[in-house]
Amino acid sequence: MTPRTLLALGAAALAVTAGSLGAGPSQLGGVPTAAAADFPGDGTPSATPSVDVSTAKLRRVDAVELDAESLVFRSGDKTVADVSMRDSRSTVDLLNRLLGTPARTQTAIGSGGACFPSGTTYTWGGALRVAAMTTPAEAGNAVEIRVLKDAVRSRSGDPVALSGPDGVQVGDDIEDELRAAPRSDKVSFGSGDSRAWQLLLEPGWATTDDDAHTGDDTAASDDADDDTAGSNGVSALTNGTVVSVLGSPMPVHTQRSC
């Protein structure tokens, strides 16, 4: 593994932690308020999902887009479903129906990384990971989503493209976007040839502090962070300038500890 790959993987782990930011004390440490969610063996939530999409429409889905606060299922230019990340049951149900049975992991508080809440993590094809929390974070999200590849196979074996806003995918070189982005929307890890980045692609959720980062580019350097405030939403993590992970929620310029 190259140093840049290790940095990107480390940044991915950090982003999983950061995505939980805003959760209450019972989620970030101490005694859990509830046991991990109880789902059947096929990975489908036990309660009826709030988003109803017919099997015929779902079969036509050829792309899934991760936005700041929702997961969008598309068929060509048509939107089949736009599922809020506040709705963990619909998110998991639609992905299960589209992509098949996921690998599942039950997590207790902290077992998924520092500050990680309890819940159930679902992974489809090593490409799309959804962590469904037992208790939603204060920002409002009931799931944390990570895109690890540019495509995944559906139940029928057809490819389903995975992307973030504006079609950004894992494997894309976003050097131009990094260069054009304000310093308030990006943060670097490492230096020189071993540099990796996190770039906010689309804002969402709530800021992490009332005194959020002002976006004043003259007051910050590429490598400097504001440890108390930041912006949240869907972000890209890079290995060099190539996207390695897409995720939401994933704050930038924010506190990194419980």
Secondary structure, 3 states (H helix, E strand, C coil): CCHHHHHHHHHHHHHHHHHCCCCCHHHHCCCCCCCCCCCCCCCCCCCCCCCCCCHHHHHCCCEEEECCCEEEEEECCEEEEEEECCCHHHHHHHHHHHHCCCEEEEECCCCCCCCCCCEEEEEECCCEEEEEECCCCCCCCCEEEEECCCEEECCCCCEEEEECHHHCCCCCECHHHHHHCCHHHEEEECCHHHCEEEEEEEECCCCCCCCCCCCCHHHCCCCCCCCCCCECEEEEEEECCEEEEEEECCCECCCCCC
